[in-house]
Amino acid sequence: MKIIQPGIILASLLFTVVTTASSVYAQSAPQTLYQALGSESGISQIVDEAVTIILQDERIKASFKETNIPRLAQLLKEQFCVISAGPCKYTGDDMKTVHQGLGINAAQFYALAEDVQIAMDKLAIPSATQNRLMALLAPMKRDIVFPKPKQ
């Protein structure tokens, strides 16, 4: 009969505890929003789906008739990546400059936001993740929607 030394048992037990704890921590470590959205490929799918929906949305599709759609999609991907703490750089102009004078109203802003959420629903993005993204997009309203000029 082989006798096992207490030090070996303790070391083995400690290794098991540390390995299990590391595994549990790795599984429960909070994901960045970028990771939760599926990183670059997930964001790309979200934007591609959203753009498809936007261009079919009777409430807002006319607003995009003069828009370079591939460029818009690329900038949305960059923007979603940046605001979700991804490793991207946004190459477009600021929101205020881009949207000033376009006459975008609150209803149009909310329609586009709804279309982004529909795209995320179609792609089975969890609602908590959707809410995290939408909470970062919502403040952009002040730079996109301008009051109608008084006549």
N, C-alpha and C positions, 0 to 999 in steps of 0.2 A: 504494500500500500504506500502510495506516494504522499508525503506531507507537504502541503502548500504553506509557504511562509505568509504571515499576516501582512507584510509589506507589499507582497504581490497582489493580494486580495484588495488591499486599500488602493493601490495604484490602478488596478483594473476597474474598481468601482468609481474612482475619481474620473478616469477616462470616459466611462459610460455617462456619468452625470454631465461632464463638460460637453461631450459630443451631443447629447440630447438637448442640453440648454442652447447650444449654438444652433442646432437645427430648428428649435422652437423660435428663437429670436429671429433667425433668417426668414421664417415663414410669417412672423407677426410684425416685422419691421415695416414701418409705414412706407408706402410707395410714394414717389413724387407723382404729381399729376401727370407729368410727361410719361412716366412708366405706366400709370393706370390707363392712360389713353392708348397704350400700345406702342409708345415711342414713335419714331418717324413713320413707320409703315401704318400704324393705327391712325395717326393724325392725317396722313395722306388719304386713307380710306374714308375717314369722316368728312374731310373737305370735299373729296370727289363726289361722295353721295349727297352732301349738302348742296353743292353747286348744281347737280342734276335736279334736285327738288326745287331750288330757288328759280331755276330757269323755266320750270313748269308752273310756278306759283302765280296765279292770275293777279294776286295782290301786288306783286313786286317785279315780275319778270320784265316789264317794260322799262324799268329803271336800269336794266343791264343791257339794253339793245345796242348801245354804243361802246360797251365795255370789252376790253381784250380779256376774254374769259380764261384762257390759259394763264395769263399774267395774274389775274385776280386769284385764281386757285393757288398759284405758287405763293403769292403774298399772304393769303389766308393760312396756308400751311406753315409758313415762317412765323406768322403772328401767333398762331395757336401753340407752336413749339416754344417760342420765347416766353409767352405768358404762363406756360405750364412748367417752366424751369428746365426746358430742354437745352441742348447745346447749339442752338441755332442763332442766327443773326437775322433780324428783320431788315430787309433792303428797301422797303417802301417808304413813302413820305408819311408824316404824322397824320393821324386821323382827321384832325381839324382842317388841315390844309387840303386834304384829298376830298373832303365832303362839303366844304363851305361852298355855298352857291348852288348846290345840287337840289335843294328844296326837299330833303328827306324828312319825312314827318315821323312821329312816334309810332304810328301804326305800321309803317314800313319797317322801322327798326325792329319792332316786336315780331313782325312776320318773318323776317330773316332769322331772328333768334329762334323762333319756333321751328323753322325749317332745319336749322342746325340740330335742334333736339330730336326732330323726327329722324334725321340721318343717324344720330347716335342710337336711337331706339332700334332702328333697322339693323344696326351693327351690334346690338345687344350690349351696349356700354351700360354698366350699372348706373342707376339713377344718382347715387351718391357721387360718382365720378362726373356725371353730367352736371350736377349742381355745382361742383367745384369749378368746372370750366365756365359755366354760365355766370357764376359770381365774379369771375375775372373779366368777362366780356361786358357785363352790364354797365360798369362805369364809363365805357366808351361812348355811351349814348350822348353824353354831354358834348362830345366832340364830333358827333355824326348828325344829330338832330338839331336844327337851328330854328328858332321861331320865325314865322313868316314876317317879312318886312311890312311895316305899317304903310298904308297907302294914303 
